[in-house]
Amino acid sequence: MIGDVFGDAGVRAAARGLREARAAHSIDLCVANAENAASRGAGLSRDAAAALFGAGVNVITLGNHTWKDRDIYALFKDQELVIRPANYPDGVPGRGVAVCYTRFGMVGVINLLGRLYMEACDDPFAAAEREIAKLGDRVRMIVIDMHAEATSEKRAVASCADGRCGLFAGTHTHVQTADEQILPGGAAFITDIGMTGPADGVIGVKKDAAVRRFRTLIPERYAPAEGRAQFNAVLADIDEKSGRAVSISRINTIYSEA
């Protein structure tokens, strides 16, 4: 699973990092959070989605910036492997779950959104329970991306899903955490995968703009930073028979240019 893909540099770094990961490991499924993959660093454009799928990403998940790019409405109609958080209200465009074929069988991917320090959304605990139950015996294993600010909320939902998913990974903060582990019920877990995109900005955006906003409190439009790029991801080995994780490891690679 690849952490928040940010802007054009993030799309290029994701393609390069995934290519290198595939050369080093036997990868059966790749999920990428791409809610910031559009050129301006907010939302998902059709071009960014096409580039990520072309690079070998199987499922794209989103988050609180789902609606930032107008292309997303057409993408939801055309592409079942682009999903948004399952705990958005009923009637919202798109799907919160994807089912993807692998050589070992079907894998379910669920996208969730946190509520602490985020825009209002429905209960992620209830959404997780509902979607796991719907997938049932249709899939061999389940992967969950929870896009959330609070570390405690991500861990709490993971604790409830443990034993019924093979990987539960957090996204959103753009900072990779060092707590990768296998939970008691067999789920591989990390609080946040981190960000794939500009390495020399402030969590992806140009430093000067971020500093001005903090110092003046005046909102301004952010733009992706330039310079080096980073690839943040996790590699999880999940047993295809039990659906339990065998191992999880972090990937944090810096490239000299984006």
ChimeraX attribute file (.defattr): number of C-alpha atoms within 10 A of each C-alpha:
attribute: neighborCount
match mode: 1-to-1
recipient: residues
	/A:1	25
	/A:2	27
	/A:3	31
	/A:4	35
	/A:5	34
	/A:6	33
	/A:7	30
	/A:8	22
	/A:9	27
	/A:10	33
	/A:11	27
	/A:12	23
	/A:13	27
	/A:14	31
	/A:15	20
	/A:16	14
	/A:17	24
	/A:18	22
	/A:19	13
	/A:20	11
	/A:21	15
	/A:22	13
	/A:23	10
	/A:24	9
	/A:25	9
	/A:26	9
	/A:27	13
	/A:28	12
	/A:29	15
	/A:30	17
	/A:31	20
	/A:32	24
	/A:33	31
	/A:34	33
	/A:35	28
	/A:36	32
	/A:37	29
	/A:38	24
	/A:39	19
	/A:40	18
	/A:41	26
	/A:42	23
	/A:43	25
	/A:44	32
	/A:45	24
	/A:46	16
	/A:47	13
	/A:48	22
	/A:49	23
	/A:50	11
	/A:51	17
	/A:52	23
	/A:53	17
	/A:54	11
	/A:55	17
	/A:56	16
	/A:57	21
	/A:58	19
	/A:59	26
	/A:60	26
	/A:61	30
	/A:62	29
	/A:63	27
	/A:64	23
	/A:65	16
	/A:66	20
	/A:67	16
	/A:68	16
	/A:69	19
	/A:70	13
	/A:71	16
	/A:72	23
	/A:73	14
	/A:74	13
	/A:75	18
	/A:76	16
	/A:77	12
	/A:78	10
	/A:79	15
	/A:80	17
	/A:81	22
	/A:82	26
	/A:83	27
	/A:84	30
	/A:85	27
	/A:86	27
	/A:87	24
	/A:88	22
	/A:89	12
	/A:90	8
	/A:91	6
	/A:92	10
	/A:93	15
	/A:94	20
	/A:95	20
	/A:96	22
	/A:97	26
	/A:98	22
	/A:99	17
	/A:100	16
	/A:101	14
	/A:102	12
	/A:103	8
	/A:104	13
	/A:105	12
	/A:106	17
	/A:107	22
	/A:108	22
	/A:109	27
	/A:110	27
	/A:111	27
	/A:112	33
	/A:113	31
	/A:114	28
	/A:115	18
	/A:116	15
	/A:117	9
	/A:118	13
	/A:119	9
	/A:120	13
	/A:121	17
	/A:122	17
	/A:123	16
	/A:124	22
	/A:125	18
	/A:126	13
	/A:127	20
	/A:128	22
	/A:129	14
	/A:130	13
	/A:131	18
	/A:132	21
	/A:133	11
	/A:134	11
	/A:135	19
	/A:136	13
	/A:137	10
	/A:138	12
	/A:139	18
	/A:140	20
	/A:141	26
	/A:142	24
	/A:143	22
	/A:144	25
	/A:145	29
	/A:146	30
	/A:147	28
	/A:148	24
	/A:149	21
	/A:150	17
	/A:151	17
	/A:152	12
	/A:153	19
	/A:154	27
	/A:155	18
	/A:156	12
	/A:157	19
	/A:158	28
	/A:159	16
	/A:160	13
	/A:161	21
	/A:162	21
	/A:163	19
	/A:164	21
	/A:165	26
	/A:166	30
	/A:167	34
	/A:168	26
	/A:169	25
	/A:170	32
	/A:171	30
	/A:172	28
	/A:173	20
	/A:174	21
	/A:175	17
	/A:176	23
	/A:177	15
	/A:178	12
	/A:179	13
	/A:180	20
	/A:181	16
	/A:182	21
	/A:183	19
	/A:184	10
	/A:185	16
	/A:186	22
	/A:187	30
	/A:188	30
	/A:189	30
	/A:190	28
	/A:191	29
	/A:192	31
	/A:193	31
	/A:194	28
	/A:195	31
	/A:196	36
	/A:197	38
	/A:198	30
	/A:199	25
	/A:200	17
	/A:201	20
	/A:202	16
	/A:203	20
	/A:204	29
	/A:205	23
	/A:206	17
	/A:207	17
	/A:208	12
	/A:209	18
	/A:210	19
	/A:211	12
	/A:212	13
	/A:213	14
	/A:214	10
	/A:215	9
	/A:216	8
	/A:217	9
	/A:218	8
	/A:219	11
	/A:220	10
	/A:221	9
	/A:222	17
	/A:223	18
	/A:224	23
	/A:225	25
	/A:226	18
	/A:227	14
	/A:228	17
	/A:229	25
	/A:230	28
	/A:231	28
	/A:232	27
	/A:233	29
	/A:234	22
	/A:235	18
	/A:236	21
	/A:237	18
	/A:238	21
	/A:239	16
	/A:240	16
	/A:241	9
	/A:242	13
	/A:243	22
	/A:244	24
	/A:245	24
	/A:246	14
	/A:247	18
	/A:248	18
	/A:249	16
	/A:250	19
	/A:251	18
	/A:252	15
	/A:253	15
	/A:254	17
	/A:255	16
	/A:256	10
	/A:257	13
	/A:258	19
